Amino acid sequence: MLRSERPILVAVVALVLGVWVVQATHWNSLLDADSALYSLMSTQVLKGYHYVYTCGQAHGGTPLVYLRALLFRLFGASHFLGFYVNGAMVAVAAALWARFAFRLAGPVAALVTGTLAAVGSQIFAQYSLTDYYVLSLVAGGLMLDAAWVLARRERIATRSLFWLGLLGGFSFYVCRFTPLYALLAFAYFLAHTDAVRRASWLPTLTDLKRARHARGWLTKLLVVAFVVNSILFFPAFLTDDRFLGINAESTLKLSFKLLAALWFVHRWPLAVRAPLRVLTFAAGAVLGFSPHFLFLKLHPEINDRLTGLVRWSDLAPKLPKILDLVGADFSRSAPLTIGLAGAGA
């Protein structure tokens, strides 16, 4: 932490914690079905019940449920304490985002960011009482902080790749929205790293145009698929998944997967030349995401479309009915997108 940052961050944390004393004292004005659930889960943990995901959902990790249970054990269960845990997480997130704003635009931007996180709005406060939302804010702040630090290093250490993978995997387990923060952090990293590294990591438009033979056809297919899929996202999102039965979230995830495939087609030698670094990052990601694998082990009947993981045993029987998959619960847009991409290519 820079010495000039410290007074501002201390002020931001103090402001958030002070505001949340009032918020948690008047908890009844914020109470809804979601926010009431977490304290109830924490009391159940004290009775011997354990949770990997939020009850009734296939996303939303439960780290705060166990932290809250520990505090209930030490100080007794109360609405104030149950809600103030979330306020403490808002303070952590506010400090991280304010520090990023300080480094990006100076002390005024940091103070504005911290103040907005503290006072926010009624809607922001209610969302902050949803455990996985507030943890996603913390994860996003950590990702942006990591991007700022790594963009200024000449070389990213292998150990740093493990911690990045761990942060990414655990964040994705905690909340399905964190890939958006990862994308934002990666964009910041690329914008502020040196041009040579950026050119070596990302394929350019010239690389895409000059691709020939099998790589050329595969590039065209992936580009068209990405464009079509991204276009379909907007009407699906704006119509609350009623447009052609397409699921907006699955469409967005498919776009990310297509981009990853496009990158691999043109930059796969990077992975081949540094297998240890790739495996180190993957090991961190798998470790961070391990609660999800535990969940699948304990609940084999669950097909978790929300994280985009579909087991082969679930998918194989449905392959002969590929046309019927349009509108299904997982990757609703995939068959339509691939069909249109094939026609366009």
HUDAPE-V593780 format. One record per pair of residues at least 12 apart in sequence whose ideal C-beta (glycine too) atoms are under 8 Angstrom apart, sorted by the first residue. I is the first residue (numbers start at 0). J is the second residue. Records with the same first field share a line. If there is no record, write none. Layout:
BEGIN
I = J / J
END
This chain:
BEGIN
0 = 98
1 = 101 / 102
3 = 106
4 = 98 / 101 / 102 / 109
7 = 97 / 101 / 106 / 109 / 110 / 113
8 = 94 / 97 / 98 / 101 / 109 / 113
10 = 110 / 113
11 = 90 / 93 / 94 / 97 / 109 / 110 / 112 / 113 / 114 / 116 / 117
12 = 90 / 93 / 94
14 = 113 / 114 / 117
15 = 86 / 89 / 90 / 93 / 113 / 116 / 117
16 = 86 / 87 / 90
17 = 117
18 = 86 / 117 / 118
19 = 82 / 83 / 85 / 86 / 87 / 89 / 90
20 = 83 / 86
22 = 82 / 86 / 124
23 = 78 / 79 / 80 / 82 / 83 / 86
24 = 79
26 = 78 / 79 / 81 / 82
27 = 78
29 = 82 / 121 / 124 / 125 / 128
31 = 125 / 128
33 = 128 / 129
34 = 82 / 125 / 128 / 129
36 = 53 / 54
37 = 53 / 63 / 64 / 67 / 81 / 128 / 129 / 130
38 = 67 / 76 / 78 / 81 / 82
40 = 53 / 54 / 61 / 64
41 = 64 / 65 / 67 / 68 / 71 / 76 / 81
42 = 68 / 71 / 76
44 = 64 / 65 / 68
45 = 68 / 71 / 72
50 = 64
51 = 290 / 291 / 293 / 294 / 297
52 = 294
53 = 130 / 131
56 = 305
57 = 301 / 303 / 304 / 305 / 306
58 = 131 / 174 / 175 / 303 / 305 / 306
59 = 129 / 130 / 131 / 173 / 174
60 = 130 / 131 / 134 / 169 / 172 / 173 / 174 / 290
61 = 130
62 = 130 / 134 / 173
63 = 84 / 85 / 88 / 130 / 133 / 134
64 = 130
66 = 84
67 = 80 / 81 / 84
70 = 84
82 = 128
85 = 127 / 128 / 130 / 133
86 = 127
88 = 127 / 133 / 134 / 136 / 137
89 = 116 / 117 / 127 / 133 / 136
91 = 137 / 140
92 = 116 / 133 / 136 / 137 / 139 / 140
93 = 112 / 113 / 116 / 117
94 = 113 / 140
95 = 137 / 139 / 140 / 141 / 143 / 144
96 = 112 / 113 / 116 / 136 / 139 / 140 / 143
97 = 109 / 110 / 112 / 113 / 116
98 = 140 / 144
99 = 140 / 143 / 144 / 147
100 = 112
102 = 147
131 = 173 / 174
132 = 174 / 176
134 = 173 / 174
135 = 170 / 173 / 174 / 176 / 177 / 180
138 = 166 / 169 / 170 / 173 / 174 / 177 / 180
139 = 177 / 180 / 183 / 184
141 = 166 / 170
142 = 166 / 167 / 170 / 177 / 180 / 181 / 183 / 184
143 = 180 / 183 / 184 / 187
145 = 162 / 163 / 166 / 184
146 = 184 / 185 / 187 / 188 / 191
147 = 187 / 191
149 = 188 / 192
150 = 187 / 188 / 191 / 192
151 = 191
157 = 275 / 276 / 279
158 = 279
160 = 276 / 279 / 280 / 283
161 = 279 / 280 / 282 / 283
162 = 283
163 = 280 / 283
164 = 279 / 280 / 281 / 282 / 283 / 284 / 285 / 286 / 287
165 = 283 / 284 / 286 / 287
166 = 283 / 287
167 = 181 / 283 / 284 / 287
168 = 283 / 284 / 285 / 286 / 287 / 288 / 289
169 = 287 / 288
170 = 287
171 = 287 / 288 / 306
172 = 287 / 288 / 289 / 290 / 291
175 = 248 / 305 / 306
178 = 252 / 255
182 = 255
189 = 201
199 = 269
200 = 266 / 269
201 = 262 / 266
202 = 261 / 262 / 265 / 266
206 = 265
207 = 222 / 261 / 265
210 = 264 / 265
214 = 264 / 265
216 = 344
217 = 264
218 = 261 / 264 / 265
219 = 343 / 344
220 = 340 / 341 / 344
221 = 257 / 260 / 261 / 264 / 340
222 = 261
223 = 339 / 340 / 343 / 344
224 = 257 / 336 / 337 / 339 / 340
225 = 254 / 257 / 258 / 261
227 = 336 / 339 / 340 / 343
228 = 250 / 253 / 254 / 257 / 332 / 336
229 = 250 / 254
231 = 243 / 245 / 250 / 332 / 335 / 336
232 = 247 / 250 / 251 / 254
235 = 247 / 250 / 332
240 = 331
243 = 325 / 326 / 335
244 = 325 / 326 / 331
245 = 326 / 331 / 332 / 335
246 = 328 / 330 / 331 / 332
248 = 305
249 = 304 / 307 / 329 / 330 / 331 / 332 / 333
250 = 331 / 332 / 336
252 = 307 / 330
253 = 330 / 332 / 333 / 336
256 = 307
291 = 303 / 306 / 308
295 = 308 / 310
302 = 328 / 329
304 = 328 / 329 / 330
307 = 329 / 330
309 = 329 / 330
321 = 334
322 = 334
END
